[in-house]
Amino acid sequence: MKCEHIAELLPDYLEGRLSADQHHNVEAHLEQCADCSEEVVIWRKLSLLPVDQPGPESRARFEAMFEAYQAGRSNPPADDSHQGKRASTWNWNVFHWLRSPLGAMAWSVTLVAIGVFAGLRVAGPKPPSPDLAAMQSELTSMKQLVVLSMLQQQSASARLEGVTWSTREQQLDPQVLSALLHTLRYDQSVDVRLAALDALSRHSRQPQVHKGVLDSLQQEQSPLVQVALIDLMLEWRDRDAAHRLQELEQTPNLNPTVRQRVEWAKSKLN
Amino acid sequence: MTLAPDEDLMLQVRDGAGETLGVLFDRYQAPLFNFYAKLTGNRTLSEDLVQEVFLRILKYRQSYRPGTPFRAWIYQIARNARFDHFRKSPREMTFEPEMLPPVIPTDSAEEQQELELLQRALQQLPEEKREILVLCRFQELKYEEIAALLGCELNTVKTRIHRALEELRKNFHQLAKGTVLKKAQAAGNIPPRGGRHEV
């Protein structure tokens, strides 16, 4: 048997798909032909090459992309065609945004943060050096800058990302807090407002946040956000809770579910 | 407990249960990443492309038809995503071998060196040949699946595999020869070409 004949059979031989006869013929040829037998060896060695594994942040990135996509979808476009067109390219924008200079900066900051964090873990419980402390504070202010600029984005999903970013910091700059409060009050997307509420709820000890969040209940129109605010009011044991609930209850056309929640909250207060 | 087939999960995603996509992501992110990394040698780009694949699945989920093997479908999307990317930025087409992970040390140093050479030989293959070897050897796609993916006959796939393997062997040989020469030079047996012998 010649090499050309083997060439036809080799791929099946490698997968063990040949009949006993053909298999035997190929083996007989391989014993005599160095080139063909080397191909078989190389084929087997290929499986020993290392498998490339994605980085640990890949899953988180997927989740962010997924949430951003869903958030983009939950904002149906208005009637005018320009808006419609924008919404249809929206999801692409999310992805491209991640690659834009701002997105790249955001990712770089995350990576630096991961690096600093890993470095700190490796360094153990030793007190951080002044250099490291300076670097950390610089990093924090950079992150906050990123959050601030993300909250200004056109697309809801980008703003949502910005809010999610802010939750990664223990301490937030007053400027970021007020930007979040502004988002909670005025953002058009319910998802973004809910995320902002969630982010702010971690900073309830700051009087500015406490008051700002609960004051937003007055003008909030979405039942989802209203219910979340009522729950938060109970959780925080707000002194004015009874008064605020009373006010809300008098709102004309209040959603029945929200009304029920108000009743329930009042019963909890008493 | 048996795992739900990919196709069932994809139908759930198509019918609105978007969260189920997370399960498919967990199943496919590593193989897809490996596919891209072996083809491009660039980790960052490979991670971007994996995300792009899942974004496309979300966007085009309505186009998934019951009965379509999910694996074939996702690799189709993965190939398209790669083509589209390189169409937009063809300069990145070149392989970036420095991004590859080092070969894991094996028992013998010789074996390890062989694997490193093999990795380099694979990188030197033209894109098309590298792809077919990656698909059947690393992604473990069956020849029939590859034929459907590339839109060609089963026999064509086999011929292409053989040609790729042939070229891989030649590359490997070339590299191995170079290494032996270098080693000999290092040992002082053969003076470097045009170089002076320093004592």
Interface residues (C-beta under 8 A of the other chain):
Chain A: A7 E8 L10 P11 D12 E15 D35 E38 E39 I42 W43 K45 L46 S47 L48 L49 P50 V51 D52 Q53 P54 G55 S58 R59 R61 F62 E63 M65 F66 Y69 Q70 N91 V94 F95 L98 R99
Chain B: G18 L21 G22 F25 D26 Q29 A30 F33 N34 A37 K38 R43 S46 E47 D48 V50 Q51 E52 F54 L55 L58 K59 L100 P101 P102 V103 I104 T106 E114 L115 L118 Q119 L122 L133 R137 F138 Y143 V157 K158 T159 I161 H162 L165 E166 L168 R169 F172
